[in-house]
Amino acid sequence: MSRVDFQPTPQQPIGSGFGHDSTAGAVVGGLNLAGCAAIVTGGYSGLGLETVRALAGAGVEVSVPARRPDHARGVLAAADLGGVAVFEMDLGSQESVKRFAAQYLGSGRRLDILINNAAIMACPETRVGPGWEAQFATNHLGHFTLVNELWPVLSVDGARVVALSSTGHKRSGIHFDDPQFTQGYDKWEAYGQAKTANSLFAVELDALGAEHGVRAFAVNPGGIMTGLQRHLTQEEMVAAGWMDAEGTLREGFKNAEQGAATSVWAATSPLLDGHGGVYCEDCDIAAPTDPASELARISGVDAHAIDPEGARRLWELSAELTGVNAFG
């Protein structure tokens, strides 16, 4: 199958049998994934830790790249996941990402699943590398380079790649005229851009990788309280409607195991064999956003986050910025 023959998967639910309250453990229940290998970025806290727990419980050999590897090893050991391999990697550093990829390729490990889980959200204006905006650089460009550098092993047996997006994509498309926010920084616009980038990345990677058997999915894990919110005050979260003044979360928030479920489902479900390039939520392919719905802000995927032309344009920009492109 060439790019010319590629037919995208429809952005419509398929009736997976799972839903909002399903857990990561439940979606791999009955699956024997022994012999498979996975990488989970950020796999030592919050959603990432529960993702690792579910995959390892199904027999997957999991590797976790971490900015603080000793800390990650301690957390994983305390969670009875001491058999998980930990490597050093800082997504905000292109050099660090490339070192990890080279180390992984040199280890002889296979790679069946790559879950781009690590992220930062709504941080104060921060610059990394050659002056890149930190959310775009970490959440998108770091993972872009990681996937392209790992392409030799991803393409061997037709891996699945899962990119964590969120409803944050609804806040902003890609600022192609100023992706680094050099003309004025807004932390939520920057976060929205990064989450749209995660979704568009999956769209284009799937189109490029399908002929090699590599399929990609974007995932909205749902609303979960994790370390991702560390840059926000309670007042900001109350104003956003996430909780009341006493700190009680609004109805609909998930716990970490429920939040990890859609990532694990996208990475392992036999229902997705032969499919890809779609945005998923609540353990199913999401429907396009219904602008008339009261849930439009928190449900469905906006058109700009799954636009093939936007995805191609972002890939080209990312390759130009990083100097990395496995398909170039």
C-alpha positions as CSV (number, residue, x, y, z in Angstrom):
1,M,0.0,0.0,0.0
2,S,1.5,3.3,-1.1
3,R,0.6,6.8,0.2
4,V,-1.4,7.2,-2.9
5,D,-3.5,4.1,-2.1
6,F,-3.9,5.0,1.6
7,Q,-7.4,5.2,2.9
8,P,-7.9,6.9,6.3
9,T,-10.0,5.3,9.0
10,P,-13.3,7.1,9.5
11,Q,-13.4,9.4,12.5
12,Q,-16.5,7.6,14.0
13,P,-17.0,5.4,17.0
14,I,-16.8,1.7,16.5
15,G,-18.5,0.4,19.6
16,S,-15.6,-1.0,21.5
17,G,-17.5,-2.3,24.4
18,F,-15.5,-0.1,26.8
19,G,-16.3,3.5,27.9
20,H,-15.6,6.4,30.2
21,D,-15.2,4.4,33.4
22,S,-13.2,1.5,31.9
23,T,-9.8,1.0,33.4
24,A,-6.4,0.3,31.8
25,G,-6.4,-3.2,33.4
26,A,-9.8,-4.0,32.0
27,V,-9.0,-3.1,28.4
28,V,-6.1,-5.6,28.3
29,G,-8.0,-8.2,30.3
30,G,-7.7,-11.5,28.4
31,L,-4.9,-10.3,26.1
32,N,-1.6,-12.1,26.2
33,L,1.0,-9.6,25.0
34,A,4.1,-11.7,26.1
35,G,6.9,-11.1,23.7
36,C,5.9,-7.5,22.9
37,A,7.9,-4.5,23.9
38,A,6.8,-1.0,24.6
39,I,8.2,2.5,25.4
40,V,6.1,4.8,27.6
41,T,7.4,8.3,28.0
42,G,6.5,9.8,31.4
43,G,5.8,6.2,32.6
44,Y,6.6,6.8,36.2
45,S,3.8,9.1,37.3
46,G,0.1,9.6,36.9
47,L,-1.3,8.2,33.7
48,G,2.0,6.9,32.6
49,L,2.5,4.8,35.7
50,E,-0.9,3.2,35.2
51,T,-0.2,2.7,31.5
52,V,3.0,0.8,32.4
53,R,1.3,-1.2,35.1
54,A,-1.4,-2.4,32.7
55,L,1.0,-3.2,29.8
56,A,3.5,-5.0,32.1
57,G,0.6,-7.0,33.6
58,A,-0.3,-8.2,30.2
59,G,3.2,-9.5,29.6
60,V,4.8,-6.5,27.7
61,E,8.4,-5.7,28.3
62,V,8.2,-2.0,29.1
63,S,10.9,0.7,28.9
64,V,10.5,4.1,30.5
65,P,12.8,7.0,29.4
66,A,12.9,9.6,32.2
67,R,14.5,13.0,32.8
68,R,15.3,11.8,36.4
69,P,16.0,8.1,36.0
70,D,16.9,7.4,39.6
71,H,13.7,8.9,40.7
72,A,11.8,6.9,38.1
73,R,13.4,3.7,39.3
74,G,12.4,4.4,42.8
75,V,8.8,5.1,41.9
76,L,8.5,2.0,39.7
77,A,10.1,-0.2,42.4
78,A,7.6,1.1,45.0
79,A,4.8,0.2,42.6
80,D,6.1,-3.3,42.2
81,L,7.3,-2.6,38.7
82,G,10.9,-3.0,39.4
83,G,11.4,-5.1,36.2
84,V,10.7,-2.1,34.0
85,A,13.8,-0.8,32.2
86,V,14.6,2.9,32.8
87,F,16.7,5.1,30.5
88,E,17.7,8.7,30.7
89,M,16.0,11.1,28.4
90,D,14.8,14.8,28.5
91,L,12.2,15.5,25.9
92,G,13.1,19.2,26.0
93,S,16.5,18.4,24.7
94,Q,16.9,17.1,21.1
95,E,20.3,15.8,21.9
96,S,19.0,13.8,24.8
97,V,16.2,12.3,22.8
98,K,18.7,11.3,20.1
99,R,21.0,9.7,22.7
100,F,18.2,7.7,24.1
101,A,17.0,6.5,20.7
102,A,20.6,5.5,19.8
103,Q,20.9,3.6,23.1
104,Y,17.6,1.8,22.6
105,L,18.4,0.9,19.0
106,G,21.8,-0.4,20.2
107,S,20.2,-2.5,22.9
108,G,18.7,-4.9,20.4
109,R,15.2,-4.6,21.9
110,R,12.2,-4.8,19.6
111,L,9.4,-2.2,19.7
112,D,5.8,-2.9,19.2
113,I,4.2,0.0,21.1
114,L,5.3,3.6,21.6
115,I,3.1,5.7,23.9
116,N,4.0,9.4,23.8
117,N,2.5,10.1,27.2
118,A,4.8,12.7,28.9
119,A,3.7,16.3,28.7
120,I,3.8,19.7,30.4
121,M,0.8,22.0,30.7
122,A,0.2,25.8,31.0
123,C,3.7,26.5,32.3
124,P,5.2,30.0,32.6
125,E,6.9,31.1,29.5
126,T,10.0,28.9,29.1
127,R,12.5,28.5,26.3
128,V,14.4,25.4,25.5
129,G,17.0,24.4,22.9
130,P,17.3,27.1,20.3
131,G,14.7,29.3,21.9
132,W,11.7,27.0,21.3
133,E,8.5,27.4,23.4
134,A,8.7,24.7,26.0
135,Q,5.2,23.1,25.5
136,F,5.6,22.8,21.8
137,A,9.2,21.6,22.1
138,T,8.5,19.0,24.8
139,N,5.0,17.8,24.0
140,H,5.5,17.7,20.3
141,L,9.0,18.2,18.9
142,G,10.6,15.9,21.4
143,H,8.2,13.1,20.6
144,F,8.5,13.9,16.8
145,T,12.3,13.4,17.0
146,L,11.9,10.3,19.2
147,V,9.6,8.6,16.7
148,N,11.7,9.4,13.7
149,E,14.9,8.3,15.4
150,L,13.3,5.0,16.5
151,W,11.8,4.4,13.0
152,P,14.2,1.6,12.2
153,V,12.8,-0.6,15.0
154,L,9.2,0.7,14.9
155,S,8.9,-0.4,11.3
156,V,10.3,-3.9,11.7
157,D,7.1,-5.5,12.9
158,G,4.5,-2.8,12.4
159,A,4.3,-1.0,15.7
160,R,1.5,1.2,17.1
161,V,2.3,4.7,18.1
162,V,-0.1,6.5,20.5
163,A,0.2,10.3,21.0
164,L,-1.6,11.8,24.0
165,S,-3.6,14.8,23.0
166,S,-6.5,16.3,25.1
167,T,-9.5,18.5,24.9
168,G,-6.9,21.2,25.1
169,H,-6.7,20.9,21.3
170,K,-10.0,22.8,21.2
171,R,-8.2,25.9,22.5
172,S,-5.9,26.5,19.5
173,G,-4.8,25.3,16.2
174,I,-1.2,25.5,15.0
175,H,0.2,29.1,14.9
176,F,2.1,28.5,11.7
177,D,3.0,32.1,11.5
178,D,4.6,32.1,15.0
179,P,4.7,28.5,16.5
180,Q,7.2,29.6,19.2
181,F,5.1,32.5,20.5
182,T,7.8,35.1,19.9
183,Q,5.1,37.8,19.5
184,G,3.5,37.3,22.9
185,Y,3.0,34.2,25.0
186,D,-0.3,32.8,26.3
187,K,0.1,29.6,28.3
188,W,-3.3,28.2,27.3
189,E,-2.9,29.0,23.6
190,A,0.5,27.4,23.7
191,Y,-0.9,24.3,25.4
192,G,-3.7,24.1,22.9
193,Q,-1.3,24.3,20.0
194,A,0.8,21.5,21.5
195,K,-2.2,19.2,22.0
196,T,-3.4,20.0,18.4
197,A,0.1,19.1,17.3
198,N,0.0,15.8,19.1
199,S,-3.2,14.9,17.2
200,L,-2.0,16.1,13.8
201,F,1.2,14.2,14.3
202,A,-0.7,10.9,14.6
203,V,-2.7,11.8,11.5
204,E,0.4,12.3,9.4
205,L,2.5,9.5,10.9
206,D,-0.3,7.1,10.2
207,A,-0.5,8.2,6.5
208,L,3.3,7.8,6.1
209,G,3.6,4.7,8.2
210,A,0.7,2.6,7.1
211,E,2.5,1.0,4.2
212,H,5.1,-0.2,6.6
213,G,2.4,-1.6,9.0
214,V,3.0,1.3,11.5
215,R,-0.3,2.8,12.7
216,A,-0.8,5.9,14.9
217,F,-3.5,7.1,17.1
218,A,-4.2,10.3,19.1
219,V,-5.8,9.9,22.5
220,N,-7.7,12.1,24.8
221,P,-7.3,10.5,28.3
222,G,-10.1,12.7,29.8
223,G,-10.0,14.9,32.8
224,I,-7.7,13.6,35.5
225,M,-5.9,15.3,38.4
226,T,-2.2,14.4,38.1
227,G,1.1,16.2,38.3
228,L,0.3,17.8,35.0
229,Q,-1.6,20.5,36.9
230,R,1.5,21.5,38.9
231,H,1.7,25.0,37.3
232,L,-1.9,25.9,38.1
233,T,-3.4,27.4,41.3
234,Q,-6.6,26.1,42.8
235,E,-8.2,29.4,41.9
236,E,-7.4,28.8,38.3
237,M,-8.9,25.3,38.4
238,V,-12.0,26.6,40.1
239,A,-12.4,29.3,37.4
240,A,-12.0,26.7,34.7
241,G,-14.9,24.7,36.3
242,W,-12.7,21.7,37.2
243,M,-13.6,21.9,40.9
244,D,-15.5,23.9,43.4
245,A,-14.1,26.2,46.0
246,E,-13.7,23.3,48.4
247,G,-11.6,21.4,45.9
248,T,-14.3,18.8,45.0
249,L,-13.8,17.7,41.4
250,R,-16.7,18.2,39.0
251,E,-18.6,15.1,37.8
252,G,-16.9,13.3,34.9
253,F,-13.3,13.4,36.1
254,K,-11.5,10.1,36.0
255,N,-9.0,8.5,38.3
256,A,-5.5,7.6,36.9
257,E,-6.3,4.0,36.0
258,Q,-9.4,5.2,34.0
259,G,-7.4,7.9,32.4
260,A,-4.8,5.5,31.2
261,A,-7.4,3.2,29.6
262,T,-7.8,4.9,26.2
263,S,-4.0,4.9,25.7
264,V,-3.8,1.2,26.5
265,W,-6.8,0.5,24.3
266,A,-5.4,2.3,21.3
267,A,-2.1,0.5,21.8
268,T,-3.4,-3.0,22.1
269,S,-7.0,-3.5,20.9
270,P,-7.5,-6.0,18.1
271,L,-10.5,-3.9,17.0
272,L,-8.0,-1.3,15.7
273,D,-6.0,-3.8,13.5
274,G,-5.7,-2.2,10.1
275,H,-6.9,1.2,11.3
276,G,-5.2,4.4,12.4
277,G,-4.9,8.2,12.1
278,V,-7.9,8.9,14.4
279,Y,-8.5,10.7,17.6
280,C,-9.8,8.4,20.4
281,E,-11.6,9.1,23.7
282,D,-13.3,6.9,26.3
283,C,-11.8,3.8,24.8
284,D,-13.3,4.3,21.3
285,I,-12.8,6.3,18.2
286,A,-14.2,9.8,19.0
287,A,-16.9,11.4,17.0
288,P,-16.3,14.8,15.4
289,T,-17.3,17.7,17.7
290,D,-20.9,18.7,17.5
291,P,-20.8,22.5,17.9
292,A,-24.5,22.5,19.0
293,S,-23.8,20.1,21.9
294,E,-23.6,21.2,25.5
295,L,-20.5,18.9,25.6
296,A,-18.7,20.4,22.7
297,R,-16.0,21.8,24.9
298,I,-15.1,18.5,26.5
299,S,-16.2,15.9,23.9
300,G,-15.3,15.0,20.3
301,V,-12.5,16.2,18.1
302,D,-12.4,19.5,16.3
303,A,-11.8,19.5,12.6
304,H,-8.5,21.4,12.8
305,A,-6.9,18.6,14.9
306,I,-7.5,15.9,12.3
307,D,-7.0,17.9,9.1
308,P,-4.7,16.0,6.7
309,E,-3.4,19.2,5.1
310,G,-2.6,20.7,8.5
311,A,-0.9,17.4,9.5
312,R,1.3,17.5,6.4
313,R,2.2,21.1,7.0
314,L,3.1,20.5,10.7
315,W,5.2,17.5,9.7
316,E,7.2,19.6,7.3
317,L,7.6,22.4,9.9
318,S,8.7,19.9,12.5
319,A,11.2,18.3,10.2
320,E,12.6,21.7,9.3
321,L,13.0,22.7,13.0
322,T,14.5,19.4,14.2
323,G,16.5,18.4,11.1
324,V,15.0,14.9,11.5
325,N,12.7,13.1,9.1
326,A,12.7,9.3,8.6
327,F,10.7,9.8,5.5
328,G,12.8,12.5,3.9
